């Protein structure tokens, strides 16, 4: 599925940083928006809890290195 080497520490660190950024954006949307959404770069609306869930998948995938990400 992903072509990146999951064992490379640099790739894992990047996945953790990106996942943490998604979690941060989702938490910010939950705390500061009455509709639990935020506006994306392209002008659409994104639901905050989905951003948190997506970020957690990235972080947990980088930490536990599941085999489903292997090509």
N, C-alpha and C positions, 0 to 999 in steps of 0.2 A: 504494500500500500504506500508506504513512504520510502523514498530512495535513500534517505539519510541513514548513516550508520548509527544505530541506537547506542552502541557502546562507547562512542566518542564523547568524552566529557564536555567538549565545547558544544556539540549539538544538544546534549542534554541540558546544559546551562541556558542555551538560547530558548529551548522549549519551555523551561521553567520561567524565564523572564517574560516571554510572550504570554504564557498562561496567567502569570501574576498580573500582567497589564490588563488582560481581559477581566479577571476577577475584580481588579480595582475599578475599572470602568463600570462594571455591573453594580458594585456596591455603591459607587458614587450616584448612579442613576436611582437606586433604591432610596438613598438618603436624601437626595436633593430634588427629586421630581415627584409631583403628586400622581403621575400616571405610570410610574415605574419604567419609563422608557427614556431613551436618549436619541439624539439625532446623529446619524452616521455622517461620514465624509461626503457621501453622495446625496444627502438630504433626506434619506428615508429614516424611519423610526425603527429602533431595535429594542427589544424587551430585555430589561436588566437581568432578570434571573437566568435567561438563556446565555447571556454573556458570562455569568458566573459559572454556570454548568460547563460551558465550552472551555473556559479557562482551567477549571478543575480537571477536566479530561486531559488537557495538555500537561498540567503539572504532575498528575498521578501517572500518566503515561511515561513521562521522563524519569520519574523516580523508580517505578516498578518495572519498567522495560517489558511490557507485555509482548508476546510473540505474534499477536495479530497485526502488528505494524510491519512485520517482515515482508519483503517482496515475494 
